[in-house]
Amino acid sequence: MAEPGPFRSPASAVRLSGRLLCWCLATAMASAVVDAFLHPAPGWWGAVWLLPWWLTCATALAWAALRAREKADRPPPQGGARSDWEQAA
């Protein structure tokens, strides 16, 4: 029986971190638009609008590490199965 929860397998962790990366990037772009066009006056805004960009960098690194682990855990092809690159050559 499969384990319940969001981290059932490395593939689901990669998918979850990829979604988080997309949402962080969208939030970062939205905060940049607000900063560029509305010029918010509060003093705390200068630090807050950078937060989504830092989160985007952190989630990109996490996604890259999880994706590399997922690819390393994948078993090699069996027998005569050839990769697309070998077939193209």
Backbone atoms as SQL, in Angstrom:
CREATE TABLE atoms (id INTEGER PRIMARY KEY, chain TEXT, resi INTEGER, resn TEXT, atom TEXT, x REAL, y REAL, z REAL);
INSERT INTO atoms VALUES
  (1, 'A', 1, 'MET', 'N', 0.839, -1.172, 0.000),
  (2, 'A', 1, 'MET', 'CA', 0.000, 0.000, 0.000),
  (3, 'A', 1, 'MET', 'C', 0.890, 1.243, 0.000),
  (4, 'A', 2, 'ALA', 'N', 0.507, 2.239, -0.755),
  (5, 'A', 2, 'ALA', 'CA', 1.313, 3.455, -0.880),
  (6, 'A', 2, 'ALA', 'C', 1.223, 4.284, 0.394),
  (7, 'A', 3, 'GLU', 'N', 2.315, 4.990, 0.660),
  (8, 'A', 3, 'GLU', 'CA', 2.342, 5.858, 1.831),
  (9, 'A', 3, 'GLU', 'C', 1.476, 7.090, 1.570),
  (10, 'A', 4, 'PRO', 'N', 0.669, 7.513, 2.532),
  (11, 'A', 4, 'PRO', 'CA', -0.117, 8.728, 2.342),
  (12, 'A', 4, 'PRO', 'C', 0.751, 9.965, 2.525),
  (13, 'A', 5, 'GLY', 'N', 0.333, 11.053, 1.933),
  (14, 'A', 5, 'GLY', 'CA', 1.028, 12.319, 2.124),
  (15, 'A', 5, 'GLY', 'C', 1.655, 12.828, 0.839),
  (16, 'A', 6, 'PRO', 'N', 2.138, 14.071, 0.877),
  (17, 'A', 6, 'PRO', 'CA', 2.671, 14.689, -0.332),
  (18, 'A', 6, 'PRO', 'C', 4.018, 14.128, -0.771),
  (19, 'A', 7, 'PHE', 'N', 4.771, 13.477, 0.123),
  (20, 'A', 7, 'PHE', 'CA', 6.093, 12.975, -0.230),
  (21, 'A', 7, 'PHE', 'C', 6.083, 11.455, -0.358),
  (22, 'A', 8, 'ARG', 'N', 5.166, 10.926, -1.165),
  (23, 'A', 8, 'ARG', 'CA', 5.061, 9.487, -1.382),
  (24, 'A', 8, 'ARG', 'C', 6.293, 8.945, -2.082),
  (25, 'A', 9, 'SER', 'N', 6.828, 9.711, -3.009),
  (26, 'A', 9, 'SER', 'CA', 7.981, 9.261, -3.779),
  (27, 'A', 9, 'SER', 'C', 8.833, 10.473, -4.124),
  (28, 'A', 10, 'PRO', 'N', 10.063, 10.236, -4.566),
  (29, 'A', 10, 'PRO', 'CA', 10.893, 11.370, -4.985),
  (30, 'A', 10, 'PRO', 'C', 10.257, 12.161, -6.116),
  (31, 'A', 11, 'ALA', 'N', 9.508, 11.492, -6.996),
  (32, 'A', 11, 'ALA', 'CA', 8.863, 12.198, -8.104),
  (33, 'A', 11, 'ALA', 'C', 7.828, 13.192, -7.589),
  (34, 'A', 12, 'SER', 'N', 7.078, 12.811, -6.555),
  (35, 'A', 12, 'SER', 'CA', 6.082, 13.740, -6.030),
  (36, 'A', 12, 'SER', 'C', 6.753, 14.904, -5.305),
  (37, 'A', 13, 'ALA', 'N', 7.902, 14.671, -4.683),
  (38, 'A', 13, 'ALA', 'CA', 8.638, 15.767, -4.042),
  (39, 'A', 13, 'ALA', 'C', 9.162, 16.738, -5.087),
  (40, 'A', 14, 'VAL', 'N', 9.614, 16.203, -6.210),
  (41, 'A', 14, 'VAL', 'CA', 10.092, 17.060, -7.301),
  (42, 'A', 14, 'VAL', 'C', 8.932, 17.870, -7.855),
  (43, 'A', 15, 'ARG', 'N', 7.794, 17.230, -8.047),
  (44, 'A', 15, 'ARG', 'CA', 6.616, 17.922, -8.576),
  (45, 'A', 15, 'ARG', 'C', 6.156, 19.015, -7.619),
  (46, 'A', 16, 'LEU', 'N', 6.143, 18.714, -6.330),
  (47, 'A', 16, 'LEU', 'CA', 5.724, 19.689, -5.327),
  (48, 'A', 16, 'LEU', 'C', 6.682, 20.877, -5.271),
  (49, 'A', 17, 'SER', 'N', 7.974, 20.601, -5.321),
  (50, 'A', 17, 'SER', 'CA', 8.942, 21.706, -5.300),
  (51, 'A', 17, 'SER', 'C', 8.887, 22.517, -6.585),
  (52, 'A', 18, 'GLY', 'N', 8.570, 21.880, -7.708),
  (53, 'A', 18, 'GLY', 'CA', 8.401, 22.609, -8.961),
  (54, 'A', 18, 'GLY', 'C', 7.210, 23.547, -8.912),
  (55, 'A', 19, 'ARG', 'N', 6.122, 23.076, -8.325),
  (56, 'A', 19, 'ARG', 'CA', 4.950, 23.951, -8.170),
  (57, 'A', 19, 'ARG', 'C', 5.262, 25.125, -7.251),
  (58, 'A', 20, 'LEU', 'N', 5.956, 24.850, -6.160),
  (59, 'A', 20, 'LEU', 'CA', 6.337, 25.919, -5.238),
  (60, 'A', 20, 'LEU', 'C', 7.241, 26.932, -5.934),
  (61, 'A', 21, 'LEU', 'N', 8.145, 26.452, -6.766),
  (62, 'A', 21, 'LEU', 'CA', 9.019, 27.336, -7.534),
  (63, 'A', 21, 'LEU', 'C', 8.209, 28.245, -8.451),
  (64, 'A', 22, 'CYS', 'N', 7.227, 27.691, -9.140),
  (65, 'A', 22, 'CYS', 'CA', 6.390, 28.495, -10.033),
  (66, 'A', 22, 'CYS', 'C', 5.611, 29.564, -9.266),
  (67, 'A', 23, 'TRP', 'N', 5.059, 29.182, -8.117),
  (68, 'A', 23, 'TRP', 'CA', 4.299, 30.149, -7.326),
  (69, 'A', 23, 'TRP', 'C', 5.204, 31.239, -6.750),
  (70, 'A', 24, 'CYS', 'N', 6.397, 30.875, -6.323),
  (71, 'A', 24, 'CYS', 'CA', 7.337, 31.882, -5.808),
  (72, 'A', 24, 'CYS', 'C', 7.735, 32.862, -6.914),
  (73, 'A', 25, 'LEU', 'N', 7.971, 32.335, -8.108),
  (74, 'A', 25, 'LEU', 'CA', 8.341, 33.200, -9.219),
  (75, 'A', 25, 'LEU', 'C', 7.194, 34.128, -9.605),
  (76, 'A', 26, 'ALA', 'N', 5.978, 33.606, -9.610),
  (77, 'A', 26, 'ALA', 'CA', 4.822, 34.456, -9.922),
  (78, 'A', 26, 'ALA', 'C', 4.650, 35.556, -8.877),
  (79, 'A', 27, 'THR', 'N', 4.832, 35.212, -7.610),
  (80, 'A', 27, 'THR', 'CA', 4.739, 36.209, -6.538),
  (81, 'A', 27, 'THR', 'C', 5.845, 37.243, -6.661),
  (82, 'A', 28, 'ALA', 'N', 7.036, 36.801, -7.008),
  (83, 'A', 28, 'ALA', 'CA', 8.160, 37.728, -7.175),
  (84, 'A', 28, 'ALA', 'C', 7.898, 38.700, -8.316),
  (85, 'A', 29, 'MET', 'N', 7.365, 38.197, -9.425),
  (86, 'A', 29, 'MET', 'CA', 7.057, 39.079, -10.549),
  (87, 'A', 29, 'MET', 'C', 5.952, 40.066, -10.200),
  (88, 'A', 30, 'ALA', 'N', 4.951, 39.593, -9.471),
  (89, 'A', 30, 'ALA', 'CA', 3.868, 40.495, -9.056),
  (90, 'A', 30, 'ALA', 'C', 4.392, 41.586, -8.121),
  (91, 'A', 31, 'SER', 'N', 5.277, 41.228, -7.209),
  (92, 'A', 31, 'SER', 'CA', 5.828, 42.245, -6.304),
  (93, 'A', 31, 'SER', 'C', 6.709, 43.236, -7.067),
  (94, 'A', 32, 'ALA', 'N', 7.398, 42.774, -8.106),
  (95, 'A', 32, 'ALA', 'CA', 8.204, 43.684, -8.917),
  (96, 'A', 32, 'ALA', 'C', 7.323, 44.656, -9.694),
  (97, 'A', 33, 'VAL', 'N', 6.186, 44.172, -10.181),
  (98, 'A', 33, 'VAL', 'CA', 5.248, 45.049, -10.885),
  (99, 'A', 33, 'VAL', 'C', 4.701, 46.099, -9.936),
  (100, 'A', 34, 'VAL', 'N', 4.325, 45.686, -8.740),
  (101, 'A', 34, 'VAL', 'CA', 3.820, 46.640, -7.748),
  (102, 'A', 34, 'VAL', 'C', 4.887, 47.678, -7.431),
  (103, 'A', 35, 'ASP', 'N', 6.119, 47.240, -7.254),
  (104, 'A', 35, 'ASP', 'CA', 7.204, 48.167, -6.943),
  (105, 'A', 35, 'ASP', 'C', 7.480, 49.124, -8.098),
  (106, 'A', 36, 'ALA', 'N', 7.406, 48.630, -9.321),
  (107, 'A', 36, 'ALA', 'CA', 7.726, 49.462, -10.481),
  (108, 'A', 36, 'ALA', 'C', 6.645, 50.484, -10.794),
  (109, 'A', 37, 'PHE', 'N', 5.382, 50.080, -10.674),
  (110, 'A', 37, 'PHE', 'CA', 4.311, 50.964, -11.111),
  (111, 'A', 37, 'PHE', 'C', 3.622, 51.735, -10.003),
  (112, 'A', 38, 'LEU', 'N', 3.539, 51.182, -8.813),
  (113, 'A', 38, 'LEU', 'CA', 2.818, 51.854, -7.731),
  (114, 'A', 38, 'LEU', 'C', 3.731, 52.589, -6.766),
  (115, 'A', 39, 'HIS', 'N', 5.010, 52.269, -6.765),
  (116, 'A', 39, 'HIS', 'CA', 5.990, 52.906, -5.879),
  (117, 'A', 39, 'HIS', 'C', 5.474, 52.998, -4.439),
  (118, 'A', 40, 'PRO', 'N', 5.290, 51.868, -3.771),
  (119, 'A', 40, 'PRO', 'CA', 4.771, 51.897, -2.398),
  (120, 'A', 40, 'PRO', 'C', 5.675, 52.711, -1.475),
  (121, 'A', 41, 'ALA', 'N', 5.058, 53.465, -0.587),
  (122, 'A', 41, 'ALA', 'CA', 5.792, 54.376, 0.284),
  (123, 'A', 41, 'ALA', 'C', 6.270, 53.780, 1.607),
  (124, 'A', 42, 'PRO', 'N', 5.636, 52.750, 2.152),
  (125, 'A', 42, 'PRO', 'CA', 6.081, 52.268, 3.472),
  (126, 'A', 42, 'PRO', 'C', 7.546, 51.860, 3.462),
  (127, 'A', 43, 'GLY', 'N', 8.214, 52.116, 4.561),
  (128, 'A', 43, 'GLY', 'CA', 9.629, 51.803, 4.663),
  (129, 'A', 43, 'GLY', 'C', 9.925, 50.318, 4.613),
  (130, 'A', 44, 'TRP', 'N', 8.974, 49.495, 5.069),
  (131, 'A', 44, 'TRP', 'CA', 9.196, 48.055, 5.090),
  (132, 'A', 44, 'TRP', 'C', 9.080, 47.432, 3.714),
  (133, 'A', 45, 'TRP', 'N', 8.517, 48.151, 2.751),
  (134, 'A', 45, 'TRP', 'CA', 8.311, 47.574, 1.428),
  (135, 'A', 45, 'TRP', 'C', 9.634, 47.224, 0.738),
  (136, 'A', 46, 'GLY', 'N', 10.667, 48.016, 0.979),
  (137, 'A', 46, 'GLY', 'CA', 11.961, 47.755, 0.359),
  (138, 'A', 46, 'GLY', 'C', 12.516, 46.383, 0.685),
  (139, 'A', 47, 'ALA', 'N', 12.238, 45.888, 1.877),
  (140, 'A', 47, 'ALA', 'CA', 12.704, 44.555, 2.261),
  (141, 'A', 47, 'ALA', 'C', 11.705, 43.471, 1.851),
  (142, 'A', 48, 'VAL', 'N', 10.413, 43.790, 1.909),
  (143, 'A', 48, 'VAL', 'CA', 9.387, 42.788, 1.643),
  (144, 'A', 48, 'VAL', 'C', 9.328, 42.394, 0.174),
  (145, 'A', 49, 'TRP', 'N', 9.507, 43.331, -0.734),
  (146, 'A', 49, 'TRP', 'CA', 9.351, 42.966, -2.141),
  (147, 'A', 49, 'TRP', 'C', 10.489, 42.078, -2.631),
  (148, 'A', 50, 'LEU', 'N', 11.611, 42.056, -1.908),
  (149, 'A', 50, 'LEU', 'CA', 12.715, 41.173, -2.283),
  (150, 'A', 50, 'LEU', 'C', 12.529, 39.743, -1.772),
  (151, 'A', 51, 'LEU', 'N', 11.708, 39.557, -0.754),
  (152, 'A', 51, 'LEU', 'CA', 11.516, 38.236, -0.162),
  (153, 'A', 51, 'LEU', 'C', 11.105, 37.167, -1.175),
  (154, 'A', 52, 'PRO', 'N', 10.121, 37.420, -2.055),
  (155, 'A', 52, 'PRO', 'CA', 9.771, 36.373, -3.034),
  (156, 'A', 52, 'PRO', 'C', 10.924, 36.024, -3.977),
  (157, 'A', 53, 'TRP', 'N', 11.802, 36.964, -4.265),
  (158, 'A', 53, 'TRP', 'CA', 12.942, 36.665, -5.137),
  (159, 'A', 53, 'TRP', 'C', 13.925, 35.739, -4.432),
  (160, 'A', 54, 'TRP', 'N', 14.146, 35.974, -3.134),
  (161, 'A', 54, 'TRP', 'CA', 15.016, 35.077, -2.376),
  (162, 'A', 54, 'TRP', 'C', 14.391, 33.685, -2.272),
  (163, 'A', 55, 'LEU', 'N', 13.087, 33.625, -2.059),
  (164, 'A', 55, 'LEU', 'CA', 12.404, 32.334, -1.993),
  (165, 'A', 55, 'LEU', 'C', 12.467, 31.607, -3.334),
  (166, 'A', 56, 'THR', 'N', 12.402, 32.359, -4.428),
  (167, 'A', 56, 'THR', 'CA', 12.511, 31.750, -5.751),
  (168, 'A', 56, 'THR', 'C', 13.878, 31.102, -5.930),
  (169, 'A', 57, 'CYS', 'N', 14.924, 31.795, -5.510),
  (170, 'A', 57, 'CYS', 'CA', 16.277, 31.220, -5.606),
  (171, 'A', 57, 'CYS', 'C', 16.402, 29.964, -4.750),
  (172, 'A', 58, 'ALA', 'N', 15.881, 30.017, -3.541),
  (173, 'A', 58, 'ALA', 'CA', 15.977, 28.863, -2.636),
  (174, 'A', 58, 'ALA', 'C', 15.191, 27.672, -3.173),
  (175, 'A', 59, 'THR', 'N', 13.981, 27.918, -3.691),
  (176, 'A', 59, 'THR', 'CA', 13.194, 26.797, -4.216),
  (177, 'A', 59, 'THR', 'C', 13.784, 26.266, -5.518),
  (178, 'A', 60, 'ALA', 'N', 14.441, 27.116, -6.295),
  (179, 'A', 60, 'ALA', 'CA', 15.104, 26.636, -7.515),
  (180, 'A', 60, 'ALA', 'C', 16.251, 25.687, -7.154),
  (181, 'A', 61, 'LEU', 'N', 17.007, 26.036, -6.129),
  (182, 'A', 61, 'LEU', 'CA', 18.085, 25.143, -5.688),
  (183, 'A', 61, 'LEU', 'C', 17.528, 23.827, -5.141),
  (184, 'A', 62, 'ALA', 'N', 16.449, 23.910, -4.377),
  (185, 'A', 62, 'ALA', 'CA', 15.835, 22.699, -3.831),
  (186, 'A', 62, 'ALA', 'C', 15.295, 21.823, -4.956),
  (187, 'A', 63, 'TRP', 'N', 14.633, 22.440, -5.934),
  (188, 'A', 63, 'TRP', 'CA', 14.103, 21.674, -7.057),
  (189, 'A', 63, 'TRP', 'C', 15.230, 20.997, -7.833),
  (190, 'A', 64, 'ALA', 'N', 16.327, 21.723, -8.077),
  (191, 'A', 64, 'ALA', 'CA', 17.451, 21.160, -8.828),
  (192, 'A', 64, 'ALA', 'C', 18.059, 19.959, -8.082),
  (193, 'A', 65, 'ALA', 'N', 18.193, 20.082, -6.775),
  (194, 'A', 65, 'ALA', 'CA', 18.761, 18.977, -5.993),
  (195, 'A', 65, 'ALA', 'C', 17.827, 17.764, -6.001),
  (196, 'A', 66, 'LEU', 'N', 16.530, 17.997, -5.828),
  (197, 'A', 66, 'LEU', 'CA', 15.574, 16.891, -5.843),
  (198, 'A', 66, 'LEU', 'C', 15.490, 16.237, -7.217),
  (199, 'A', 67, 'ARG', 'N', 15.552, 17.041, -8.267),
  (200, 'A', 67, 'ARG', 'CA', 15.502, 16.507, -9.628),
  (201, 'A', 67, 'ARG', 'C', 16.749, 15.673, -9.927),
  (202, 'A', 68, 'ALA', 'N', 17.903, 16.140, -9.488),
  (203, 'A', 68, 'ALA', 'CA', 19.136, 15.381, -9.695),
  (204, 'A', 68, 'ALA', 'C', 19.079, 14.053, -8.943),
  (205, 'A', 69, 'ARG', 'N', 18.548, 14.074, -7.727),
  (206, 'A', 69, 'ARG', 'CA', 18.406, 12.831, -6.957),
  (207, 'A', 69, 'ARG', 'C', 17.436, 11.873, -7.639),
  (208, 'A', 70, 'GLU', 'N', 16.351, 12.425, -8.187),
  (209, 'A', 70, 'GLU', 'CA', 15.373, 11.595, -8.882),
  (210, 'A', 70, 'GLU', 'C', 16.007, 10.927, -10.109),
  (211, 'A', 71, 'LYS', 'N', 16.784, 11.691, -10.860),
  (212, 'A', 71, 'LYS', 'CA', 17.423, 11.130, -12.047),
  (213, 'A', 71, 'LYS', 'C', 18.491, 10.105, -11.678),
  (214, 'A', 72, 'ALA', 'N', 19.203, 10.324, -10.587),
  (215, 'A', 72, 'ALA', 'CA', 20.238, 9.381, -10.166),
  (216, 'A', 72, 'ALA', 'C', 19.631, 8.077, -9.668),
  (217, 'A', 73, 'ASP', 'N', 18.437, 8.128, -9.103),
  (218, 'A', 73, 'ASP', 'CA', 17.778, 6.928, -8.586),
  (219, 'A', 73, 'ASP', 'C', 17.094, 6.108, -9.666),
  (220, 'A', 74, 'ARG', 'N', 16.952, 6.682, -10.856),
  (221, 'A', 74, 'ARG', 'CA', 16.273, 5.970, -11.939),
  (222, 'A', 74, 'ARG', 'C', 17.128, 4.795, -12.409),
  (223, 'A', 75, 'PRO', 'N', 16.543, 3.610, -12.541),
  (224, 'A', 75, 'PRO', 'CA', 17.334, 2.456, -12.988),
  (225, 'A', 75, 'PRO', 'C', 17.723, 2.611, -14.461),
  (226, 'A', 76, 'PRO', 'N', 18.871, 2.049, -14.846),
  (227, 'A', 76, 'PRO', 'CA', 19.284, 2.142, -16.245),
  (228, 'A', 76, 'PRO', 'C', 18.363, 1.301, -17.133),
  (229, 'A', 77, 'PRO', 'N', 18.322, 1.603, -18.437),
  (230, 'A', 77, 'PRO', 'CA', 17.465, 0.821, -19.328),
  (231, 'A', 77, 'PRO', 'C', 17.917, -0.637, -19.389),
  (232, 'A', 78, 'GLN', 'N', 16.974, -1.526, -19.541),
  (233, 'A', 78, 'GLN', 'CA', 17.252, -2.968, -19.544),
  (234, 'A', 78, 'GLN', 'C', 17.550, -3.461, -20.955),
  (235, 'A', 79, 'GLY', 'N', 18.520, -4.350, -21.083),
  (236, 'A', 79, 'GLY', 'CA', 18.797, -5.072, -22.317),
  (237, 'A', 79, 'GLY', 'C', 19.067, -4.186, -23.514),
  (238, 'A', 80, 'GLY', 'N', 18.277, -4.385, -24.565),
  (239, 'A', 80, 'GLY', 'CA', 18.516, -3.696, -25.830),
  (240, 'A', 80, 'GLY', 'C', 17.820, -2.362, -25.948),
  (241, 'A', 81, 'ALA', 'N', 17.254, -1.864, -24.868),
  (242, 'A', 81, 'ALA', 'CA', 16.593, -0.569, -24.952),
  (243, 'A', 81, 'ALA', 'C', 17.631, 0.523, -25.185),
  (244, 'A', 82, 'ARG', 'N', 17.419, 1.279, -26.232),
  (245, 'A', 82, 'ARG', 'CA', 18.354, 2.332, -26.583),
  (246, 'A', 82, 'ARG', 'C', 17.721, 3.690, -26.306),
  (247, 'A', 83, 'SER', 'N', 18.564, 4.630, -25.941),
  (248, 'A', 83, 'SER', 'CA', 18.041, 5.974, -25.667),
  (249, 'A', 83, 'SER', 'C', 17.733, 6.686, -26.978),
  (250, 'A', 84, 'ASP', 'N', 17.031, 7.768, -26.885),
  (251, 'A', 84, 'ASP', 'CA', 16.699, 8.560, -28.071),
  (252, 'A', 84, 'ASP', 'C', 17.935, 9.081, -28.752),
  (253, 'A', 85, 'TRP', 'N', 18.965, 9.435, -27.963),
  (254, 'A', 85, 'TRP', 'CA', 20.203, 9.957, -28.539),
  (255, 'A', 85, 'TRP', 'C', 20.933, 8.888, -29.343),
  (256, 'A', 86, 'GLU', 'N', 20.927, 7.655, -28.838),
  (257, 'A', 86, 'GLU', 'CA', 21.585, 6.577, -29.563),
  (258, 'A', 86, 'GLU', 'C', 20.827, 6.236, -30.843),
  (259, 'A', 87, 'GLN', 'N', 19.505, 6.298, -30.788),
  (260, 'A', 87, 'GLN', 'CA', 18.707, 6.016, -31.979),
  (261, 'A', 87, 'GLN', 'C', 18.895, 7.095, -33.029),
  (262, 'A', 88, 'ALA', 'N', 19.045, 8.352, -32.609),
  (263, 'A', 88, 'ALA', 'CA', 19.228, 9.445, -33.545),
  (264, 'A', 88, 'ALA', 'C', 20.577, 9.344, -34.236),
  (265, 'A', 89, 'ALA', 'N', 21.588, 8.835, -33.532),
  (266, 'A', 89, 'ALA', 'CA', 22.923, 8.714, -34.143),
  (267, 'A', 89, 'ALA', 'C', 22.930, 7.535, -35.056);
